[in-house]
Amino acid sequence: MSPSERRDQEIFNQLMHIVPGLEDRLWGECSSDDKKHIADLLRKGAKGARSDDMKGVKGALVDWITPPNGVLRPPLVRNTKNGRGFHHEETGKYLCPTDYDWTDANIKRKLRTGELLPNGDQWPLFLFLSLKYNQDDPWEGFMRGLLLVQAFKFVFTSPSSVDGEARATRSGNAAIHGMKRVTAASLVYIATLVRHALSSSAALTTNDSVMQNEGFFQSLLSFLEDPQEKDELDDLLKWWDG
C-alpha cells in the first residue's frame, strides 16, 4: 500500500476501535444506502467538530499573540479575520515561511502585495520554538512552537488548560474520545488550524489557492511520517506526551 493508503487504513482501524459495533454493522446486514448514510454522518460530524475548533482557536489566538502587558497595533477582532495574515505585524511574523526574512522590508512588502505567495510546503515560523529556525538542524524546536502548544491544549484538553488552570466543567475532546497520546496527525491538524487562524482567509477549505491548506497538511504529515524521520518523530511525541 502507498503511504496514503496506509494512513487511510490506520484511520479506519481507529474508527472501528472508537465506535463499538460499527465494524460488525458495516460487514453485516448493512445495505449500500446504509453505508452511505453512515459515511454522511461521519463527514457531517467531522465538519462540525472542525468548525467548532476553528471558531474557538480563531478567537483565542488574538489573546495568545498579544504581547505581555501590551496591545496589538492595530487591534484585531476575535470573531473576524479582517486585518490578519501578512497585513498585520504580529500575525505576519508567525506566518512567515522559514526561507523568508520577515524583518526585510522588501520581503514583507512582497508578501503583503502577493508578489510572494508561499506554497503549502513552505513551513511557517510558528511551528518552531521561539520562532527560530535552524537550517543546519531543522528539527531543532520543530513542532514545539508556543502557539501549537496553546492551541493543542485549547482543542484537546480545555480552553482553561492553556493558562495552566483546571476549571473546566466538562471533559475535553481527548478524554471524550479516548485519546491517550499525541499523534503526528493530531499535531498537523492543530498546525493547520493555527495557520488558518493567523491568516486573513475567511474559511478553512481544501481548495483555497492562496493558503493551499491541503498541500500544507499533506506535506507536513508526510514529513513527520517519513520512516527516515522515525527517531526524531519519536522524540517529538515523547516531548508532547511529557
C-alpha positions as CSV (number, residue, x, y, z in Angstrom):
1,M,0.0,0.0,0.0
2,S,1.0,3.6,-0.6
3,P,1.7,5.9,2.4
4,S,-1.7,7.5,1.8
5,E,-3.5,4.1,1.7
6,R,-1.7,3.0,4.9
7,R,-2.8,6.2,6.6
8,D,-6.4,5.6,5.5
9,Q,-6.2,2.1,6.8
10,E,-5.0,3.3,10.2
11,I,-7.8,5.9,10.4
12,F,-10.3,3.2,9.6
13,N,-8.9,0.9,12.3
14,Q,-9.0,3.7,14.8
15,L,-12.6,4.5,13.9
16,M,-13.6,0.8,14.4
17,H,-12.0,1.0,17.8
18,I,-13.7,4.2,18.8
19,V,-17.2,3.1,17.7
20,P,-18.0,-0.3,19.1
21,G,-20.2,-2.4,16.9
22,L,-19.6,-0.3,13.7
23,E,-17.4,-2.9,12.1
24,D,-19.9,-5.7,12.6
25,R,-22.6,-3.5,11.2
26,L,-20.6,-2.5,8.1
27,W,-19.7,-6.1,7.2
28,G,-23.1,-7.5,8.3
29,E,-26.5,-6.8,7.0
30,C,-25.8,-3.2,6.0
31,S,-27.0,-2.0,2.6
32,S,-25.2,0.3,0.3
33,D,-27.6,3.1,1.3
34,D,-26.9,2.4,5.0
35,K,-23.2,2.7,4.4
36,K,-23.6,5.9,2.5
37,H,-25.7,7.3,5.4
38,I,-23.1,6.3,8.0
39,A,-20.4,8.0,5.8
40,D,-22.5,11.1,5.5
41,L,-23.0,11.2,9.3
42,L,-19.2,10.8,9.9
43,R,-18.4,13.6,7.4
44,K,-21.0,15.9,9.0
45,G,-19.7,15.2,12.4
46,A,-16.1,15.8,11.4
47,K,-17.1,19.1,9.6
48,G,-19.0,20.3,12.7
49,A,-16.1,19.5,15.1
50,R,-13.6,21.2,12.8
51,S,-15.8,24.3,12.6
52,D,-16.1,24.4,16.4
53,D,-12.4,24.0,16.8
54,M,-11.6,26.7,14.2
55,K,-14.1,29.2,15.8
56,G,-12.5,28.7,19.2
57,V,-8.9,28.9,18.1
58,K,-9.6,32.0,15.9
59,G,-10.8,34.0,18.8
60,A,-8.4,32.8,21.4
61,L,-5.4,33.3,19.1
62,V,-5.9,37.1,19.5
63,D,-5.1,36.8,23.1
64,W,-2.1,34.4,22.5
65,I,-0.3,36.7,20.1
66,T,-0.9,39.9,22.2
67,P,2.4,41.0,23.7
68,P,2.5,40.6,27.5
69,N,1.2,43.7,29.2
70,G,0.8,45.2,25.8
71,V,-1.7,45.6,23.0
72,L,-2.0,44.7,19.3
73,R,-1.5,47.6,16.9
74,P,-3.7,47.8,15.0
75,P,-6.2,45.8,17.1
76,L,-7.6,42.5,15.9
77,V,-11.2,41.4,16.3
78,R,-11.7,38.0,17.8
79,N,-14.6,36.9,15.6
80,T,-13.4,38.1,12.2
81,K,-10.3,37.5,10.0
82,N,-10.1,41.1,8.8
83,G,-6.6,42.5,9.2
84,R,-4.8,39.2,9.8
85,G,-2.3,37.4,7.7
86,F,0.8,39.2,6.3
87,H,-1.1,42.6,6.6
88,H,-0.5,42.6,10.4
89,E,2.9,42.8,12.0
90,E,2.1,40.1,14.6
91,T,0.3,37.5,12.6
92,G,2.7,38.1,9.7
93,K,5.8,37.2,11.7
94,Y,4.2,33.9,12.8
95,L,3.1,33.0,9.3
96,C,6.3,34.0,7.6
97,P,8.0,30.9,6.0
98,T,11.3,29.8,7.3
99,D,13.1,30.7,4.0
100,Y,11.9,34.4,4.1
101,D,13.2,37.1,6.4
102,W,10.2,39.0,8.0
103,T,12.5,41.8,9.1
104,D,13.4,42.5,5.5
105,A,11.1,45.4,4.4
106,N,11.1,44.3,0.8
107,I,10.2,40.7,1.6
108,K,7.4,42.0,3.9
109,R,6.1,44.2,1.2
110,K,6.0,41.4,-1.4
111,L,4.2,39.1,1.0
112,R,1.6,41.7,1.6
113,T,1.1,42.6,-2.0
114,G,1.0,38.9,-3.1
115,E,4.2,39.2,-5.2
116,L,5.5,36.4,-3.0
117,L,2.9,33.7,-2.4
118,P,4.2,30.9,-0.1
119,N,3.4,27.3,-1.1
120,G,1.8,24.8,1.1
121,D,5.2,23.1,1.7
122,Q,6.9,26.3,2.9
123,W,6.5,25.9,6.6
124,P,5.8,29.0,8.8
125,L,7.9,30.0,11.7
126,F,5.1,29.4,14.3
127,L,5.9,25.7,14.0
128,F,9.3,26.4,15.7
129,L,10.1,27.1,19.3
130,S,10.6,30.8,19.9
131,L,10.1,31.4,16.1
132,K,13.7,30.3,15.5
133,Y,14.6,28.0,12.6
134,N,18.0,26.4,12.4
135,Q,18.8,25.5,8.8
136,D,21.6,23.2,9.9
137,D,19.2,21.3,12.2
138,P,15.6,21.7,11.0
139,W,14.3,19.5,13.9
140,E,15.6,21.9,16.5
141,G,12.4,23.3,18.1
142,F,10.3,21.9,15.3
143,M,6.6,21.4,16.1
144,R,7.2,22.8,19.6
145,G,6.1,26.4,19.0
146,L,4.1,28.1,21.8
147,L,1.0,28.7,19.6
148,L,0.9,25.0,18.8
149,V,1.0,24.1,22.5
150,Q,-1.7,26.6,23.3
151,A,-4.0,25.5,20.5
152,F,-3.5,21.8,21.3
153,K,-4.5,22.3,24.9
154,F,-7.4,24.5,23.8
155,V,-8.8,21.9,21.5
156,F,-7.9,18.6,23.1
157,T,-7.8,19.4,26.9
158,S,-9.9,22.5,27.7
159,P,-9.6,26.3,27.0
160,S,-8.8,26.9,30.7
161,S,-5.8,24.5,30.5
162,V,-4.0,26.9,28.1
163,D,-3.2,29.1,31.2
164,G,-2.5,26.1,33.4
165,E,-5.8,26.3,35.2
166,A,-8.1,23.4,35.8
167,R,-11.6,24.9,36.0
168,A,-13.2,23.0,33.0
169,T,-16.7,21.9,33.7
170,R,-16.7,19.1,31.2
171,S,-14.3,16.6,29.7
172,G,-12.0,17.7,26.9
173,N,-12.0,16.1,23.4
174,A,-9.0,13.9,24.3
175,A,-10.8,12.4,27.3
176,I,-14.2,12.1,25.4
177,H,-12.6,10.2,22.5
178,G,-10.2,8.1,24.5
179,M,-7.1,9.9,23.1
180,K,-4.3,8.8,25.4
181,R,-1.3,10.1,23.5
182,V,-0.3,12.8,21.0
183,T,0.0,11.6,17.4
184,A,1.6,13.1,14.3
185,A,-1.8,13.6,12.7
186,S,-3.2,15.5,15.8
187,L,-0.2,17.8,15.7
188,V,-0.7,18.5,12.0
189,Y,-4.4,19.1,12.5
190,I,-3.6,21.7,15.1
191,A,-0.9,23.3,13.0
192,T,-3.4,23.7,10.2
193,L,-6.0,25.3,12.5
194,V,-3.4,27.8,13.8
195,R,-2.1,28.6,10.3
196,H,-5.6,29.4,9.2
197,A,-6.4,31.4,12.3
198,L,-3.4,33.6,11.7
199,S,-4.3,34.1,8.0
200,S,-6.9,36.5,6.5
201,S,-8.7,33.7,4.7
202,A,-12.4,33.6,5.6
203,A,-12.9,29.8,5.5
204,L,-10.7,26.8,6.0
205,T,-11.2,24.8,2.8
206,T,-9.1,22.3,0.7
207,N,-9.4,24.4,-2.4
208,D,-8.0,27.7,-1.1
209,S,-5.4,28.6,-3.8
210,V,-3.8,31.2,-1.6
211,M,-3.4,29.2,1.7
212,Q,-3.1,25.8,0.0
213,N,-4.4,24.1,3.2
214,E,-4.5,20.6,1.8
215,G,-0.9,20.9,0.5
216,F,0.3,22.2,3.8
217,F,-1.4,19.4,5.8
218,Q,-0.2,16.6,3.5
219,S,3.4,17.9,3.2
220,L,3.7,18.3,7.0
221,L,2.1,14.9,7.7
222,S,4.2,13.1,5.1
223,F,7.4,14.5,6.5
224,L,6.5,13.5,10.1
225,E,5.5,10.0,9.0
226,D,8.6,9.5,6.8
227,P,10.3,6.3,8.0
228,Q,13.7,8.2,7.8
229,E,12.4,10.6,10.4
230,K,11.1,8.0,12.9
231,D,13.7,8.6,15.6
232,E,13.1,12.4,15.5
233,L,9.3,11.9,15.5
234,D,9.5,9.5,18.5
235,D,11.5,12.2,20.4
236,L,8.9,14.8,19.4
237,L,5.9,12.8,20.5
238,K,7.7,11.9,23.8
239,W,8.2,15.7,24.3
240,W,4.5,16.3,23.8
241,D,3.3,13.4,25.9
242,G,5.6,14.5,28.7
